[in-house]
Amino acid sequence: MLSLRGYSPLSYRRIGHADVGVIFHLDLDPDQVERYLGPIEDIQSAVRDGLAHTVIGIEADGALVGFYVLHPDRRDNACWWLGWLALDRHQQGCGYGRLAMAQIMVSLHLIVGCRRVRLLVDPSNSHAIRLYAQAGFHQIGVHESGELILEAVLSDVAAIEDIVALLRASSASKRARRAGRLRLSPGPHAGLVIGVERGPPGA
């Protein structure tokens, strides 16, 4: 697991539907919640109502620092949706988002039958769009909500390995730059880096 001095490696664990309330303990950026994620209560309700939804907790030093949600498209078994990727605001700006995206791409590639992954993103969220582009996503449409529909194809193992290497290298570079500045808190744009908006269709 990638780690730099002063930062903990990330680990991941499945959060059961009965325990999804633990995400309330994260200190999420209020502006991010308002603009991108939506109310945490709505996320919790959607996950509990969606039997195929899988919530993955992102942890550092055994403490929950973020989460994301995956579920298959009910209309297309070869397609999965990524939703509600969020990090505690005190953990943003140090490259954890890129490390999480690398893990997400690996996890999805290992799902039998999964060939494509989609997500929604606000067109104004340029930092997130750039992150998703690094992860192999491209726009395929516009959702009725006005959000962009992005898709990544998972058929090429070599491409996935290249994407993961790129994301991890970008994360290491960003964390090194941040450590060099001795910056103890994320900048004002940090909340824009993460945010798969308001969950996937059919949530």
Backbone as JSON Lines, residues from 0, in Angstrom:
{"i":0,"aa":"M","n":[0.84,-1.18,0.0],"ca":[0.0,0.0,0.0],"c":[0.88,1.23,0.0]}
{"i":1,"aa":"L","n":[0.56,2.21,-0.84],"ca":[1.37,3.41,-0.95],"c":[1.25,4.26,0.3]}
{"i":2,"aa":"S","n":[2.4,4.73,0.8],"ca":[2.4,5.59,1.97],"c":[3.63,6.48,1.92]}
{"i":3,"aa":"L","n":[3.46,7.72,2.37],"ca":[4.57,8.64,2.52],"c":[4.67,9.04,3.98]}
{"i":4,"aa":"R","n":[5.86,9.49,4.39],"ca":[6.04,9.88,5.77],"c":[5.0,10.93,6.17]}
{"i":5,"aa":"G","n":[4.35,10.7,7.29],"ca":[3.34,11.63,7.76],"c":[1.94,11.28,7.32]}
{"i":6,"aa":"Y","n":[1.8,10.3,6.44],"ca":[0.49,9.89,5.96],"c":[0.34,8.38,6.13]}
{"i":7,"aa":"S","n":[-0.87,7.97,6.43],"ca":[-1.13,6.55,6.65],"c":[-1.61,5.9,5.37]}
{"i":8,"aa":"P","n":[-1.24,4.63,5.15],"ca":[-1.8,3.91,4.0],"c":[-3.29,3.7,4.23]}
{"i":9,"aa":"L","n":[-4.02,3.58,3.15],"ca":[-5.46,3.38,3.24],"c":[-5.79,1.9,3.22]}
{"i":10,"aa":"S","n":[-6.87,1.55,3.89],"ca":[-7.43,0.22,3.82],"c":[-8.93,0.37,3.57]}
{"i":11,"aa":"Y","n":[-9.57,-0.73,3.19],"ca":[-10.97,-0.66,2.76],"c":[-11.75,-1.81,3.39]}
{"i":12,"aa":"R","n":[-12.98,-1.52,3.79],"ca":[-13.82,-2.58,4.36],"c":[-15.27,-2.35,3.96]}
{"i":13,"aa":"R","n":[-15.96,-3.44,3.78],"ca":[-17.38,-3.36,3.46],"c":[-18.16,-2.97,4.71]}
{"i":14,"aa":"I","n":[-19.09,-2.03,4.55],"ca":[-19.96,-1.6,5.63],"c":[-21.35,-2.18,5.37]}
{"i":15,"aa":"G","n":[-21.84,-3.0,6.29],"ca":[-23.16,-3.61,6.12],"c":[-24.27,-2.57,6.16]}
{"i":16,"aa":"H","n":[-25.39,-2.89,5.56],"ca":[-26.51,-1.95,5.51],"c":[-26.96,-1.52,6.9]}
{"i":17,"aa":"A","n":[-26.9,-2.44,7.86],"ca":[-27.33,-2.12,9.21],"c":[-26.37,-1.15,9.9]}
{"i":18,"aa":"D","n":[-25.13,-1.08,9.39],"ca":[-24.12,-0.24,10.03],"c":[-23.8,1.02,9.24]}
{"i":19,"aa":"V","n":[-24.57,1.29,8.19],"ca":[-24.24,2.41,7.31],"c":[-24.31,3.76,8.03]}
{"i":20,"aa":"G","n":[-24.93,3.8,9.19],"ca":[-25.0,5.03,9.96],"c":[-23.64,5.55,10.39]}
{"i":21,"aa":"V","n":[-22.58,4.73,10.29],"ca":[-21.25,5.2,10.71],"c":[-20.78,6.36,9.84]}
{"i":22,"aa":"I","n":[-21.33,6.52,8.64],"ca":[-20.89,7.62,7.78],"c":[-21.29,8.97,8.37]}
{"i":23,"aa":"F","n":[-22.26,8.98,9.3],"ca":[-22.65,10.23,9.96],"c":[-21.51,10.79,10.8]}
{"i":24,"aa":"H","n":[-20.56,9.94,11.2],"ca":[-19.48,10.38,12.07],"c":[-18.37,11.09,11.29]}
{"i":25,"aa":"L","n":[-18.41,11.04,9.97],"ca":[-17.42,11.75,9.17],"c":[-17.69,13.25,9.22]}
{"i":26,"aa":"D","n":[-16.62,14.03,9.24],"ca":[-16.75,15.49,9.2],"c":[-16.64,15.92,7.74]}
{"i":27,"aa":"L","n":[-17.79,15.9,7.06],"ca":[-17.82,16.24,5.64],"c":[-17.96,17.74,5.46]}
{"i":28,"aa":"D","n":[-17.38,18.24,4.39],"ca":[-17.47,19.66,4.09],"c":[-18.93,20.02,3.8]}
{"i":29,"aa":"P","n":[-19.52,20.97,4.54],"ca":[-20.94,21.31,4.33],"c":[-21.25,21.76,2.91]}
{"i":30,"aa":"D","n":[-20.34,22.51,2.3],"ca":[-20.57,22.97,0.94],"c":[-20.57,21.8,-0.03]}
{"i":31,"aa":"Q","n":[-19.69,20.84,0.21],"ca":[-19.64,19.65,-0.63],"c":[-20.93,18.85,-0.51]}
{"i":32,"aa":"V","n":[-21.41,18.71,0.71],"ca":[-22.67,17.98,0.93],"c":[-23.81,18.68,0.21]}
{"i":33,"aa":"E","n":[-23.85,19.98,0.33],"ca":[-24.93,20.76,-0.28],"c":[-24.88,20.72,-1.8]}
{"i":34,"aa":"R","n":[-23.68,20.9,-2.36],"ca":[-23.54,21.04,-3.81],"c":[-23.46,19.7,-4.55]}
{"i":35,"aa":"Y","n":[-22.9,18.68,-3.89],"ca":[-22.59,17.46,-4.61],"c":[-23.21,16.19,-4.04]}
{"i":36,"aa":"L","n":[-23.03,15.93,-2.77],"ca":[-23.44,14.64,-2.22],"c":[-24.93,14.56,-1.94]}
{"i":37,"aa":"G","n":[-25.51,15.61,-1.4],"ca":[-26.87,15.55,-0.91],"c":[-26.86,15.12,0.55]}
{"i":38,"aa":"P","n":[-28.0,15.2,1.21],"ca":[-28.08,14.87,2.65],"c":[-27.61,13.44,2.94]}
{"i":39,"aa":"I","n":[-26.86,13.3,4.02],"ca":[-26.37,11.98,4.42],"c":[-27.55,11.05,4.71]}
{"i":40,"aa":"E","n":[-28.64,11.61,5.24],"ca":[-29.82,10.79,5.5],"c":[-30.35,10.15,4.22]}
{"i":41,"aa":"D","n":[-30.29,10.89,3.11],"ca":[-30.76,10.35,1.83],"c":[-29.85,9.23,1.34]}
{"i":42,"aa":"I","n":[-28.55,9.38,1.56],"ca":[-27.61,8.33,1.17],"c":[-27.89,7.07,1.97]}
{"i":43,"aa":"Q","n":[-28.05,7.24,3.27],"ca":[-28.33,6.09,4.14],"c":[-29.6,5.38,3.72]}
{"i":44,"aa":"S","n":[-30.64,6.15,3.41],"ca":[-31.92,5.57,3.01],"c":[-31.79,4.83,1.68]}
{"i":45,"aa":"A","n":[-31.09,5.45,0.72],"ca":[-30.94,4.82,-0.6],"c":[-30.17,3.52,-0.5]}
{"i":46,"aa":"V","n":[-29.13,3.49,0.33],"ca":[-28.33,2.28,0.5],"c":[-29.16,1.18,1.15]}
{"i":47,"aa":"R","n":[-29.91,1.52,2.17],"ca":[-30.71,0.5,2.85],"c":[-31.84,-0.02,1.97]}
{"i":48,"aa":"D","n":[-32.35,0.82,1.08],"ca":[-33.42,0.39,0.17],"c":[-32.88,-0.38,-1.03]}
{"i":49,"aa":"G","n":[-31.62,-0.15,-1.36],"ca":[-31.02,-0.81,-2.52],"c":[-30.3,-2.07,-2.1]}
{"i":50,"aa":"L","n":[-30.92,-3.21,-2.28],"ca":[-30.35,-4.47,-1.8],"c":[-29.0,-4.79,-2.43]}
{"i":51,"aa":"A","n":[-28.78,-4.28,-3.66],"ca":[-27.53,-4.59,-4.34],"c":[-26.44,-3.55,-4.07]}
{"i":52,"aa":"H","n":[-26.75,-2.52,-3.28],"ca":[-25.77,-1.48,-2.98],"c":[-24.71,-2.01,-2.01]}
{"i":53,"aa":"T","n":[-23.46,-1.73,-2.31],"ca":[-22.35,-2.08,-1.44],"c":[-21.65,-0.81,-1.01]}
{"i":54,"aa":"V","n":[-21.58,-0.6,0.31],"ca":[-20.89,0.56,0.86],"c":[-19.49,0.13,1.3]}
{"i":55,"aa":"I","n":[-18.49,0.84,0.82],"ca":[-17.11,0.54,1.17],"c":[-16.55,1.69,2.0]}
{"i":56,"aa":"G","n":[-16.08,1.36,3.19],"ca":[-15.45,2.37,4.03],"c":[-13.98,2.51,3.69]}
{"i":57,"aa":"I","n":[-13.49,3.73,3.69],"ca":[-12.08,4.04,3.46],"c":[-11.48,4.37,4.82]}
{"i":58,"aa":"E","n":[-10.42,3.65,5.2],"ca":[-9.86,3.82,6.53],"c":[-8.37,4.15,6.48]}
{"i":59,"aa":"A","n":[-7.94,4.94,7.47],"ca":[-6.52,5.23,7.69],"c":[-6.27,5.04,9.18]}
{"i":60,"aa":"D","n":[-5.27,4.26,9.51],"ca":[-4.97,3.94,10.92],"c":[-6.17,3.35,11.64]}
{"i":61,"aa":"G","n":[-6.98,2.57,10.93],"ca":[-8.13,1.93,11.53],"c":[-9.32,2.83,11.74]}
{"i":62,"aa":"A","n":[-9.23,4.1,11.34],"ca":[-10.34,5.04,11.52],"c":[-10.99,5.33,10.17]}
{"i":63,"aa":"L","n":[-12.3,5.46,10.16],"ca":[-13.03,5.75,8.93],"c":[-12.74,7.18,8.49]}
{"i":64,"aa":"V","n":[-12.28,7.34,7.24],"ca":[-11.98,8.67,6.7],"c":[-12.8,8.98,5.46]}
{"i":65,"aa":"G","n":[-13.58,8.01,4.97],"ca":[-14.4,8.25,3.79],"c":[-15.17,7.0,3.41]}
{"i":66,"aa":"F","n":[-15.9,7.1,2.32],"ca":[-16.68,5.96,1.85],"c":[-17.05,6.17,0.39]}
{"i":67,"aa":"Y","n":[-17.51,5.09,-0.24],"ca":[-18.12,5.15,-1.56],"c":[-19.11,4.01,-1.69]}
{"i":68,"aa":"V","n":[-19.95,4.08,-2.71],"ca":[-21.01,3.1,-2.91],"c":[-20.92,2.54,-4.33]}
{"i":69,"aa":"L","n":[-21.07,1.23,-4.46],"ca":[-21.12,0.56,-5.76],"c":[-22.42,-0.22,-5.87]}
{"i":70,"aa":"H","n":[-22.98,-0.27,-7.07],"ca":[-24.09,-1.19,-7.3],"c":[-24.24,-1.45,-8.8]}
{"i":71,"aa":"P","n":[-24.74,-2.64,-9.15],"ca":[-24.92,-2.97,-10.57],"c":[-26.1,-2.2,-11.16]}
{"i":72,"aa":"D","n":[-26.02,-1.94,-12.44],"ca":[-27.14,-1.34,-13.17],"c":[-28.22,-2.4,-13.35]}
{"i":73,"aa":"R","n":[-29.43,-2.11,-12.91],"ca":[-30.52,-3.09,-12.99],"c":[-30.88,-3.43,-14.43]}
{"i":74,"aa":"R","n":[-30.53,-2.55,-15.37],"ca":[-30.89,-2.77,-16.78],"c":[-29.76,-3.39,-17.59]}
{"i":75,"aa":"D","n":[-28.55,-3.44,-17.01],"ca":[-27.39,-3.9,-17.76],"c":[-26.4,-4.55,-16.8]}
{"i":76,"aa":"N","n":[-26.34,-5.86,-16.79],"ca":[-25.49,-6.58,-15.84],"c":[-24.0,-6.34,-16.05]}
{"i":77,"aa":"A","n":[-23.63,-5.82,-17.22],"ca":[-22.22,-5.57,-17.5],"c":[-21.78,-4.19,-17.01]}
{"i":78,"aa":"C","n":[-22.72,-3.41,-16.47],"ca":[-22.42,-2.05,-16.05],"c":[-22.67,-1.88,-14.55]}
{"i":79,"aa":"W","n":[-21.74,-1.24,-13.87],"ca":[-21.9,-0.9,-12.45],"c":[-21.81,0.6,-12.28]}
{"i":80,"aa":"W","n":[-22.4,1.1,-11.2],"ca":[-22.39,2.53,-10.89],"c":[-21.57,2.79,-9.64]}
{"i":81,"aa":"L","n":[-20.81,3.87,-9.68],"ca":[-20.08,4.37,-8.53],"c":[-20.8,5.62,-8.03]}
{"i":82,"aa":"G","n":[-21.09,5.67,-6.74],"ca":[-21.78,6.84,-6.21],"c":[-21.26,7.27,-4.86]}
{"i":83,"aa":"W","n":[-21.47,8.54,-4.56],"ca":[-21.23,9.1,-3.24],"c":[-19.82,8.86,-2.71]}
{"i":84,"aa":"L","n":[-18.83,9.14,-3.53],"ca":[-17.45,9.06,-3.06],"c":[-17.16,10.31,-2.23]}
{"i":85,"aa":"A","n":[-16.82,10.13,-0.97],"ca":[-16.61,11.27,-0.08],"c":[-15.49,10.98,0.91]}
{"i":86,"aa":"L","n":[-14.75,12.04,1.25],"ca":[-13.71,11.97,2.27],"c":[-13.99,13.0,3.35]}
{"i":87,"aa":"D","n":[-13.63,12.64,4.58],"ca":[-13.64,13.6,5.67],"c":[-12.85,14.83,5.24]}
{"i":88,"aa":"R","n":[-13.36,16.01,5.54],"ca":[-12.71,17.22,5.01],"c":[-11.3,17.42,5.55]}
{"i":89,"aa":"H","n":[-10.97,16.83,6.7],"ca":[-9.63,16.96,7.24],"c":[-8.65,16.02,6.55]}
{"i":90,"aa":"Q","n":[-9.15,15.11,5.7],"ca":[-8.31,14.16,4.98],"c":[-8.19,14.52,3.5]}
{"i":91,"aa":"Q","n":[-8.82,15.6,3.08],"ca":[-8.79,15.97,1.66],"c":[-7.54,16.79,1.36]}
{"i":92,"aa":"G","n":[-7.16,16.76,0.09],"ca":[-6.03,17.55,-0.35],"c":[-4.68,16.88,-0.19]}
{"i":93,"aa":"C","n":[-4.64,15.61,0.21],"ca":[-3.35,14.93,0.39],"c":[-3.21,13.7,-0.5]}
{"i":94,"aa":"G","n":[-4.1,13.53,-1.47],"ca":[-3.96,12.44,-2.42],"c":[-4.77,11.2,-2.11]}
{"i":95,"aa":"Y","n":[-5.53,11.2,-1.01],"ca":[-6.32,10.02,-0.68],"c":[-7.4,9.75,-1.72]}
{"i":96,"aa":"G","n":[-7.92,10.78,-2.35],"ca":[-8.94,10.58,-3.38],"c":[-8.42,9.76,-4.55]}
{"i":97,"aa":"R","n":[-7.2,10.05,-4.97],"ca":[-6.61,9.3,-6.08],"c":[-6.32,7.85,-5.68]}
{"i":98,"aa":"L","n":[-5.85,7.66,-4.44],"ca":[-5.61,6.29,-3.98],"c":[-6.93,5.51,-3.93]}
{"i":99,"aa":"A","n":[-7.98,6.17,-3.46],"ca":[-9.29,5.5,-3.41],"c":[-9.77,5.15,-4.81]}
{"i":100,"aa":"M","n":[-9.59,6.06,-5.77],"ca":[-10.01,5.78,-7.14],"c":[-9.23,4.6,-7.72]}
{"i":101,"aa":"A","n":[-7.95,4.51,-7.39],"ca":[-7.15,3.37,-7.87],"c":[-7.73,2.07,-7.33]}
{"i":102,"aa":"Q","n":[-8.08,2.06,-6.03],"ca":[-8.67,0.86,-5.43],"c":[-10.02,0.54,-6.06]}
{"i":103,"aa":"I","n":[-10.82,1.57,-6.31],"ca":[-12.13,1.37,-6.93],"c":[-12.0,0.71,-8.29]}
{"i":104,"aa":"M","n":[-11.06,1.18,-9.11],"ca":[-10.9,0.63,-10.45],"c":[-10.47,-0.84,-10.38]}
{"i":105,"aa":"V","n":[-9.57,-1.15,-9.44],"ca":[-9.14,-2.55,-9.28],"c":[-10.31,-3.41,-8.84]}
{"i":106,"aa":"S","n":[-11.08,-2.94,-7.86],"ca":[-12.21,-3.71,-7.33],"c":[-13.24,-3.99,-8.4]}
{"i":107,"aa":"L","n":[-13.56,-2.97,-9.2],"ca":[-14.56,-3.15,-10.24],"c":[-14.07,-4.11,-11.32]}
{"i":108,"aa":"H","n":[-12.79,-4.04,-11.63],"ca":[-12.25,-4.94,-12.65],"c":[-12.32,-6.4,-12.22]}
{"i":109,"aa":"L","n":[-12.32,-6.63,-10.9],"ca":[-12.36,-8.0,-10.38],"c":[-13.78,-8.56,-10.27]}
{"i":110,"aa":"I","n":[-14.79,-7.71,-10.48],"ca":[-16.18,-8.18,-10.41],"c":[-16.5,-8.96,-11.69]}
{"i":111,"aa":"V","n":[-16.9,-10.19,-11.54],"ca":[-17.21,-11.04,-12.69],"c":[-18.34,-10.42,-13.5]}
{"i":112,"aa":"G","n":[-18.1,-10.26,-14.8],"ca":[-19.12,-9.73,-15.68],"c":[-19.15,-8.22,-15.8]}
{"i":113,"aa":"C","n":[-18.45,-7.51,-14.93],"ca":[-18.44,-6.05,-15.0],"c":[-17.51,-5.6,-16.12]}
{"i":114,"aa":"R","n":[-18.06,-4.87,-17.07],"ca":[-17.29,-4.4,-18.22],"c":[-17.17,-2.88,-18.26]}
{"i":115,"aa":"R","n":[-18.12,-2.2,-17.62],"ca":[-18.13,-0.74,-17.65],"c":[-18.54,-0.22,-16.28]}
{"i":116,"aa":"V","n":[-18.06,0.97,-15.94],"ca":[-18.5,1.64,-14.72],"c":[-18.91,3.06,-15.08]}
{"i":117,"aa":"R","n":[-19.98,3.52,-14.47],"ca":[-20.48,4.87,-14.73],"c":[-20.63,5.64,-13.43]}
{"i":118,"aa":"L","n":[-20.62,6.95,-13.56],"ca":[-20.86,7.83,-12.42],"c":[-21.45,9.14,-12.93]}
{"i":119,"aa":"L","n":[-21.99,9.92,-12.0],"ca":[-22.51,11.24,-12.3],"c":[-21.6,12.28,-11.66]}
{"i":120,"aa":"V","n":[-21.39,13.4,-12.34],"ca":[-20.57,14.47,-11.78],"c":[-21.13,15.81,-12.23]}
{"i":121,"aa":"D","n":[-21.12,16.77,-11.33],"ca":[-21.57,18.11,-11.66],"c":[-20.6,18.73,-12.66]}
{"i":122,"aa":"P","n":[-21.1,19.36,-13.73],"ca":[-20.2,19.92,-14.75],"c":[-19.29,21.03,-14.21]}
{"i":123,"aa":"S","n":[-19.64,21.62,-13.07],"ca":[-18.8,22.67,-12.49],"c":[-17.67,22.11,-11.64]}
{"i":124,"aa":"N","n":[-17.68,20.82,-11.39],"ca":[-16.69,20.21,-10.51],"c":[-15.47,19.79,-11.33]}
{"i":125,"aa":"S","n":[-14.68,20.78,-11.74],"ca":[-13.58,20.52,-12.67],"c":[-12.49,19.65,-12.05]}
{"i":126,"aa":"H","n":[-12.26,19.79,-10.75],"ca":[-11.23,18.97,-10.1],"c":[-11.61,17.5,-10.12]}
{"i":127,"aa":"A","n":[-12.89,17.21,-9.81],"ca":[-13.35,15.83,-9.84],"c":[-13.32,15.27,-11.26]}
{"i":128,"aa":"I","n":[-13.74,16.07,-12.22],"ca":[-13.75,15.62,-13.62],"c":[-12.33,15.27,-14.06]}
{"i":129,"aa":"R","n":[-11.36,16.05,-13.64],"ca":[-9.97,15.76,-14.0],"c":[-9.51,14.45,-13.35]}
{"i":130,"aa":"L","n":[-9.89,14.24,-12.1],"ca":[-9.55,12.98,-11.42],"c":[-10.16,11.79,-12.15]}
{"i":131,"aa":"Y","n":[-11.42,11.9,-12.53],"ca":[-12.08,10.78,-13.2],"c":[-11.49,10.54,-14.59]}
{"i":132,"aa":"A","n":[-11.07,11.62,-15.26],"ca":[-10.41,11.45,-16.56],"c":[-9.12,10.66,-16.4]}
{"i":133,"aa":"Q","n":[-8.37,10.93,-15.33],"ca":[-7.15,10.17,-15.06],"c":[-7.46,8.7,-14.82]}
{"i":134,"aa":"A","n":[-8.65,8.44,-14.28],"ca":[-9.05,7.06,-13.99],"c":[-9.66,6.37,-15.21]}
{"i":135,"aa":"G","n":[-9.7,7.05,-16.35],"ca":[-10.18,6.43,-17.59],"c":[-11.62,6.73,-17.95]}
{"i":136,"aa":"F","n":[-12.26,7.67,-17.26],"ca":[-13.66,8.0,-17.55],"c":[-13.76,9.04,-18.66]}
{"i":137,"aa":"H","n":[-14.82,8.94,-19.44],"ca":[-15.13,9.94,-20.46],"c":[-16.64,10.16,-20.47]}
{"i":138,"aa":"Q","n":[-17.05,11.32,-20.95],"ca":[-18.47,11.66,-20.93],"c":[-19.22,10.91,-22.03]}
{"i":139,"aa":"I","n":[-20.38,10.34,-21.65],"ca":[-21.22,9.65,-22.64],"c":[-22.62,10.27,-22.73]}
{"i":140,"aa":"G","n":[-22.9,11.24,-21.87],"ca":[-24.22,11.85,-21.92],"c":[-24.42,12.83,-20.78]}
{"i":141,"aa":"V","n":[-25.66,13.35,-20.71],"ca":[-26.04,14.27,-19.64],"c":[-27.3,13.73,-18.99]}
{"i":142,"aa":"H","n":[-27.27,13.6,-17.68],"ca":[-28.41,13.1,-16.93],"c":[-29.49,14.18,-16.86]}
{"i":143,"aa":"E","n":[-30.73,13.77,-16.62],"ca":[-31.84,14.72,-16.54],"c":[-31.63,15.74,-15.43]}
{"i":144,"aa":"S","n":[-30.79,15.43,-14.46],"ca":[-30.47,16.35,-13.37],"c":[-29.53,17.46,-13.81]}
{"i":145,"aa":"G","n":[-28.93,17.3,-14.99],"ca":[-27.94,18.24,-15.48],"c":[-26.51,17.78,-15.24]}
{"i":146,"aa":"E","n":[-26.35,16.71,-14.47],"ca":[-25.02,16.18,-14.21],"c":[-24.52,15.4,-15.43]}
{"i":147,"aa":"L","n":[-23.22,15.36,-15.56],"ca":[-22.6,14.61,-16.66],"c":[-22.57,13.13,-16.32]}
{"i":148,"aa":"I","n":[-22.82,12.29,-17.32],"ca":[-22.69,10.85,-17.15],"c":[-21.33,10.46,-17.71]}
{"i":149,"aa":"L","n":[-20.46,9.94,-16.85],"ca":[-19.14,9.5,-17.27],"c":[-19.06,7.98,-17.22]}
{"i":150,"aa":"E","n":[-18.27,7.41,-18.12],"ca":[-18.12,5.96,-18.2],"c":[-16.67,5.59,-18.41]}
{"i":151,"aa":"A","n":[-16.25,4.49,-17.78],"ca":[-14.94,3.9,-18.01],"c":[-15.13,2.45,-18.43]}
{"i":152,"aa":"V","n":[-14.38,1.99,-19.42],"ca":[-14.44,0.62,-19.9],"c":[-13.34,-0.18,-19.2]}
{"i":153,"aa":"L","n":[-13.7,-1.35,-18.69],"ca":[-12.77,-2.12,-17.85],"c":[-12.23,-3.37,-18.55]}
{"i":154,"aa":"S","n":[-12.32,-3.45,-19.86],"ca":[-11.97,-4.68,-20.56],"c":[-10.47,-4.9,-20.72]}
{"i":155,"aa":"D","n":[-9.67,-3.86,-20.63],"ca":[-8.25,-3.95,-20.9],"c":[-7.47,-3.99,-19.59]}
{"i":156,"aa":"V","n":[-6.92,-5.16,-19.24],"ca":[-6.18,-5.31,-17.98],"c":[-4.97,-4.38,-17.95]}
{"i":157,"aa":"A","n":[-4.23,-4.31,-19.05],"ca":[-3.05,-3.45,-19.09],"c":[-3.44,-2.0,-18.86]}
{"i":158,"aa":"A","n":[-4.56,-1.59,-19.45],"ca":[-5.02,-0.21,-19.28],"c":[-5.36,0.07,-17.82]}
{"i":159,"aa":"I","n":[-6.0,-0.89,-17.16],"ca":[-6.34,-0.72,-15.75],"c":[-5.08,-0.57,-14.92]}
{"i":160,"aa":"E","n":[-4.08,-1.4,-15.21],"ca":[-2.81,-1.32,-14.47],"c":[-2.15,0.04,-14.69]}
{"i":161,"aa":"D","n":[-2.22,0.56,-15.93],"ca":[-1.64,1.87,-16.21],"c":[-2.39,2.97,-15.46]}
{"i":162,"aa":"I","n":[-3.73,2.86,-15.42],"ca":[-4.55,3.85,-14.72],"c":[-4.21,3.85,-13.24]}
{"i":163,"aa":"V","n":[-4.12,2.67,-12.64],"ca":[-3.82,2.56,-11.21],"c":[-2.44,3.16,-10.93]}
{"i":164,"aa":"A","n":[-1.46,2.86,-11.78],"ca":[-0.12,3.41,-11.59],"c":[-0.14,4.93,-11.68]}
{"i":165,"aa":"L","n":[-0.89,5.47,-12.64],"ca":[-0.99,6.92,-12.8],"c":[-1.62,7.57,-11.58]}
{"i":166,"aa":"L","n":[-2.72,7.0,-11.1],"ca":[-3.4,7.56,-9.94],"c":[-2.51,7.53,-8.71]}
{"i":167,"aa":"R","n":[-1.82,6.43,-8.5],"ca":[-0.95,6.32,-7.32],"c":[0.23,7.27,-7.43]}
{"i":168,"aa":"A","n":[0.8,7.4,-8.63],"ca":[1.91,8.33,-8.8],"c":[1.45,9.76,-8.59]}
{"i":169,"aa":"S","n":[0.28,10.1,-9.11],"ca":[-0.26,11.45,-8.92],"c":[-0.5,11.73,-7.45]}
{"i":170,"aa":"S","n":[-1.0,10.73,-6.73],"ca":[-1.25,10.88,-5.3],"c":[0.05,11.11,-4.55]}
{"i":171,"aa":"A","n":[1.08,10.33,-4.87],"ca":[2.36,10.47,-4.19],"c":[2.96,11.84,-4.45]}
{"i":172,"aa":"S","n":[2.87,12.31,-5.7],"ca":[3.4,13.61,-6.04],"c":[2.68,14.72,-5.3]}
{"i":173,"aa":"K","n":[1.36,14.62,-5.24],"ca":[0.57,15.65,-4.56],"c":[0.88,15.66,-3.07]}
{"i":174,"aa":"R","n":[0.99,14.49,-2.47],"ca":[1.27,14.41,-1.04],"c":[2.67,14.93,-0.73]}
{"i":175,"aa":"A","n":[3.62,14.67,-1.63],"ca":[4.98,15.16,-1.42],"c":[5.01,16.69,-1.5]}
{"i":176,"aa":"R","n":[4.29,17.25,-2.47],"ca":[4.23,18.71,-2.58],"c":[3.59,19.32,-1.35]}
{"i":177,"aa":"R","n":[2.53,18.69,-0.88],"ca":[1.82,19.21,0.29],"c":[2.7,19.13,1.52]}
{"i":178,"aa":"A","n":[3.43,18.02,1.68],"ca":[4.33,17.87,2.83],"c":[5.44,18.91,2.77]}
{"i":179,"aa":"G","n":[5.93,19.2,1.57],"ca":[6.99,20.19,1.41],"c":[6.55,21.59,1.79]}
{"i":180,"aa":"R","n":[5.26,21.87,1.65],"ca":[4.74,23.19,2.01],"c":[4.42,23.27,3.5]}
{"i":181,"aa":"L","n":[4.5,22.12,4.21],"ca":[4.12,22.06,5.62],"c":[2.71,22.6,5.83]}
{"i":182,"aa":"R","n":[1.84,22.29,4.89],"ca":[0.47,22.77,4.96],"c":[-0.34,21.83,5.84]}
{"i":183,"aa":"L","n":[-0.94,22.35,6.88],"ca":[-1.61,21.52,7.85],"c":[-3.1,21.37,7.61]}
{"i":184,"aa":"S","n":[-3.64,22.12,6.67],"ca":[-5.07,22.02,6.37],"c":[-5.27,22.13,4.88]}
{"i":185,"aa":"P","n":[-6.33,21.5,4.34],"ca":[-6.57,21.55,2.9],"c":[-6.95,22.94,2.46]}
{"i":186,"aa":"G","n":[-6.66,23.24,1.2],"ca":[-7.01,24.54,0.64],"c":[-8.5,24.66,0.41]}
{"i":187,"aa":"P","n":[-8.97,25.83,0.0],"ca":[-10.4,26.06,-0.16],"c":[-11.03,25.24,-1.27]}
{"i":188,"aa":"H","n":[-10.22,24.74,-2.21],"ca":[-10.76,23.95,-3.31],"c":[-10.8,22.46,-3.0]}
{"i":189,"aa":"A","n":[-10.27,22.06,-1.84],"ca":[-10.09,20.63,-1.58],"c":[-11.4,19.87,-1.63]}
{"i":190,"aa":"G","n":[-12.48,20.49,-1.18],"ca":[-13.77,19.81,-1.18],"c":[-14.27,19.5,-2.58]}
{"i":191,"aa":"L","n":[-13.71,20.17,-3.59],"ca":[-14.17,19.95,-4.96],"c":[-13.49,18.74,-5.59]}
{"i":192,"aa":"V","n":[-12.43,18.24,-4.97],"ca":[-11.66,17.16,-5.59],"c":[-12.48,15.87,-5.62]}
{"i":193,"aa":"I","n":[-13.25,15.64,-4.57],"ca":[-14.04,14.43,-4.47],"c":[-15.51,14.79,-4.55]}
{"i":194,"aa":"G","n":[-16.29,13.9,-5.07],"ca":[-17.73,14.11,-5.07],"c":[-18.41,13.47,-6.26]}
{"i":195,"aa":"V","n":[-18.77,12.21,-6.12],"ca":[-19.61,11.58,-7.13],"c":[-21.03,11.94,-6.73]}
{"i":196,"aa":"E","n":[-21.63,12.84,-7.48],"ca":[-22.8,13.56,-7.02],"c":[-24.06,12.74,-6.86]}
{"i":197,"aa":"R","n":[-24.63,12.83,-5.67],"ca":[-25.99,12.42,-5.36],"c":[-26.36,11.01,-5.8]}
{"i":198,"aa":"G","n":[-25.36,10.2,-6.02],"ca":[-25.63,8.79,-6.28],"c":[-26.07,8.5,-7.69]}
{"i":199,"aa":"P","n":[-25.97,7.25,-8.07],"ca":[-26.3,6.84,-9.44],"c":[-27.8,6.68,-9.66]}
{"i":200,"aa":"P","n":[-28.24,6.7,-10.9],"ca":[-29.65,6.47,-11.21],"c":[-30.1,5.12,-10.67]}
{"i":201,"aa":"G","n":[-31.31,5.05,-10.26],"ca":[-31.84,3.8,-9.73],"c":[-31.49,3.58,-8.29]}
{"i":202,"aa":"A","n":[-30.86,4.62,-7.66],"ca":[-30.48,4.49,-6.26],"c":[-31.72,4.55,-5.38]}
